[in-house]
C-alpha cells in the first residue's frame, strides 16, 4: 500500500514567496501547510487573521509617503512567515525526514507569489478608485 504525500511549503520557500506576494502570500502559505497537516481550526484562524492583516496593510498604503519603498511592506511578512513555519509547523529537515511530506515545486511557490501579488495590486487599485470617487463626491 502506497501512502499519499502531502506537498508543503518549507520556511525558505514561503519566505521567498512573500518577497513579492507580501502578507497575502504569507497567509496563503501558512494556511496551505495547516490544511496539509489536517488542522482545520488553524486553517480558519489563519484565514481570519490573514484577511485582517491584509486589509490593514492595504488601508495603510495611502497614508505612506510616495517615496516609501514598497518592499518594506513585505519585509515583516518575509520574516514572520519563515519564523512561523519553522517554529509552529516544520523545518526543512523535518520535511526531508518525513516520507509523508514533500516540498512544493518552485513553480508552485512562484505561481502563488505572482497570484498573491496580482490580487494585492487589484485590492490597492480598488481602494485608490474608492478614495478618488469618495473625495470627488465631497
C-alpha positions in Angstrom: 0.0 0.0 0.0 1.4 3.3 -1.1 1.0 6.4 1.1 0.0 9.7 -0.4 2.4 12.5 0.0 1.4 15.9 1.3 3.1 18.8 -0.6 4.0 21.6 1.8 5.9 24.9 1.7 9.2 25.0 3.6 10.1 28.1 5.7 12.5 29.2 2.9 10.0 28.7 0.1 7.4 30.6 1.9 9.7 33.5 2.8 10.9 33.7 -0.8 7.3 33.8 -2.0 6.4 36.6 0.4 9.1 38.8 -1.1 6.7 39.5 -4.0 3.4 38.2 -2.6 3.5 40.0 0.7 1.1 39.4 3.6 -1.4 37.7 1.4 1.2 35.1 0.3 2.2 34.6 3.9 -1.4 33.8 4.9 -1.7 31.5 1.9 1.5 29.5 2.7 0.7 29.1 6.3 -3.0 28.1 5.5 -1.8 25.6 2.9 0.5 23.9 5.4 -2.1 23.7 8.1 -4.5 22.2 5.6 -1.9 19.6 4.6 -1.5 18.8 8.3 -5.3 18.4 8.7 -5.6 21.2 11.2 -8.9 22.8 10.1 -9.3 25.1 13.1 -5.8 26.6 12.4 -6.8 26.9 8.7 -9.8 29.0 9.7 -7.9 31.1 12.2 -5.2 31.7 9.6 -7.7 32.9 7.0 -9.3 35.3 9.6 -6.1 36.8 10.9 -4.5 36.9 7.5 -7.5 38.7 6.0 -7.4 41.3 8.8 -3.7 41.9 8.3 -4.0 42.2 4.5 -6.9 44.8 4.9 -4.9 46.8 7.5 -1.8 46.9 5.3 -3.8 47.9 2.2 -5.6 50.6 4.1 -2.3 51.9 5.5 -0.8 52.3 2.0 -2.5 55.7 1.1 -1.1 57.1 4.3 2.5 56.3 3.4 4.8 58.9 1.7 5.2 58.4 -2.1 8.9 57.7 -1.6 8.3 54.9 0.8 9.9 51.7 -0.6 7.1 49.2 -1.0 9.4 46.2 -0.3 9.4 47.4 3.3 5.7 46.4 3.5 6.6 42.8 2.6 9.7 42.5 4.8 7.7 41.8 8.0 5.8 39.1 6.2 9.0 37.5 4.9 10.5 37.4 8.4 7.2 36.3 10.1 6.3 33.5 7.7 9.8 32.0 7.9 9.8 32.1 11.7 6.2 30.8 12.0 6.5 27.9 9.6 9.9 26.9 11.1 8.6 27.0 14.7 4.9 26.1 14.5 4.8 23.8 11.5 8.0 22.2 10.4 11.6 22.8 9.4 13.3 21.9 6.2 14.9 18.9 7.9 11.6 17.6 9.2 10.1 17.7 5.7 13.1 15.9 4.3 12.9 13.3 7.1 9.2 12.6 6.8 8.1 10.4 4.0 4.6 11.7 4.1 5.8 15.3 3.4 7.2 16.6 0.1 8.4 20.1 -0.9 6.2 22.1 -3.1 7.7 22.8 -6.5 9.4 26.1 -7.4 6.6 26.6 -9.9 4.0 26.5 -7.1 6.0 29.0 -5.0 6.4 31.4 -7.9 2.8 30.9 -9.1 1.3 31.5 -5.7 3.5 34.5 -5.2 2.5 36.1 -8.5 -1.2 35.4 -7.9 -1.0 37.0 -4.5 0.9 40.0 -5.9 -1.9 40.4 -8.6 -4.7 40.2 -6.0 -2.9 42.7 -3.8 -2.4 45.1 -6.6 -6.1 44.7 -7.6 -7.1 45.5 -4.0 -4.9 48.6 -3.9 -6.3 49.7 -7.2 -9.9 49.3 -5.9 -9.0 51.2 -2.8 -7.5 54.0 -4.9 -10.6 54.2 -7.0 -12.8 54.3 -4.0 -10.8 57.1 -2.4 -10.8 59.0 -5.7 -14.5 58.8 -6.1 -15.3 59.5 -2.5 -13.0 62.5 -2.5 -14.8 63.8 -5.6 -18.2 63.4 -4.0 -17.4 65.7 -1.1 
